[in-house]
């Protein structure tokens, strides 16, 4: 069946190889959707000295913002900073034409934080890692179904 192909596990230059694969997949997606635009959303919080105390980063494509990271320094947590950062990122995503937001988080992070922010769980991977789960969440950004 695959007589003319050779399969192998390659560890050297894995990052360069991964970049080649992602670029090829992006081109393939573009052929099928005719939309390859990806924009960033980045909102940061800094103290008066300019030190980073929190931030959120996401990527906007196909009408959704994928929140890839939200972090607040431990000494600044439980003050509403994370919620404010997330809300600002959602507002920015709306201004870029998004109708929904999605993200993933772990049980050892704070699933309930996102539920309080209006996100709903649409998928879960159990035992990822052992003793925990990985949750996938979404939220409508305009009041309709995501």
N, C-alpha and C positions, 0 to 999 in steps of 0.2 A: 504493500500500500504506500509506504514512504521510502521505497527503495532508492530514490535519487536524493534523499535528504539525510543529513547527519544532525542528530540532536545531542546537545551537551549542556552541562552546567558550567557557566563561566562566572568567575568571581572578580577577575581583573577587569578594570575599566567599567565596572558595573554602573557607576553614575553616568558616564558618557553614553553607555548603551541604553540606560533608562531614558535619557534625554532624547535619543534617537527614536525610541518607541513612542514616547509622548508626542513628539513632533509629528510622527507618522499618523498616530491616532487623531491628533488635532486636524490634520489635513483631511483625513477620512470623514470626521465629523462635519467639517466645513462643507465637503461635497454633498452631504446629506441634509444639512440644515441651512446652508448659505449664510450662516451667521457665526463667525469665529471671534467676535468681539468679547474680550474679557477685561473688565475694569476692576480696580481695587477700591475697597472701602477701608479706611484706616482712621480710627479715632483714638486719641491718646489723652491721658491725664498726667500732668506733671505737677510737682510741688513748686513752691516759690523759687527754689534754686534751679529749677529746670530738670530735676531728676524724674525719670519715668516711674510712675507709681501704678500705672495700669494702662490697658489698651485693648482694642478689639481690631481684628483684621479679617476681612472677608473678600471674596471674589464674586463679582456680578457677571452672570451670563444667562442667556435664555430666559430672562424675566425673573430670575431668582438670585438671591444673595446667599452664598455658602459661607457661613461664619466659621472660619477655620481655627481661630484662636481668640479667646477672651481671658485676660489675666489681670489680677489686681494683687499688688504686693501684700503680703500677709498683715503688715501693720495697718493697712488701709481698708481691710475687708470689713464687711458688716456695717458699712456706712452708706450704702446705696450707690457707691461708685460703679460697680459692675452693671447694675440696672440702668444707670444713666448712660454709660458707655454703649450698652446694647441698644438702648432706645435711640441714641444719636446715630448709630450705625444703621439702624432700620430706617430712620428718616432720610439718611443719605442714600440708601438703597432705593427708597421710594422715589427720590428725586432723579434717580437714574433709570426709572421705569420698571422697577421690580414689583411683582405682585405677591411674592412669597419669600420666606427665609427658611433655611434649613441648616442643621448642624448635627454633630455627634458629640457625645460626652459620656463619661463613665460614672458608675455608681459612687466611686471614691472622689469624684468631683462634686457636682451639685445639680442633679437632675431636677430637684424641686425648685431651684432658682429659675430654671428655664420654664418650668410649668407655671410658676407665679408670673412670669413675663408673658404668658399667653401661648407658649409652645405646647404642642401635643406630641406624644411619642407615637411614631408610626412603625418602629421596628426595634428589635432588641437582639443582641448576640449574647447569649448566656456564656458564663465561664470565659470571659474575655477581659482581663486575665482570670485565672481561677479565683473563686471567691468574689468576683465582681462581674458586672455586665457592661456592655457598651450599648448606649441608647441613641437612636436616631430620632430627631425631633424636627417639626416644621411649624410654621406660623404664617397665616395670611397677613399680608401687609396692607390690604385695602378693605377688609371686612368680608370678602367673599371666601369661597373655599380655595385653599392653596393648590 
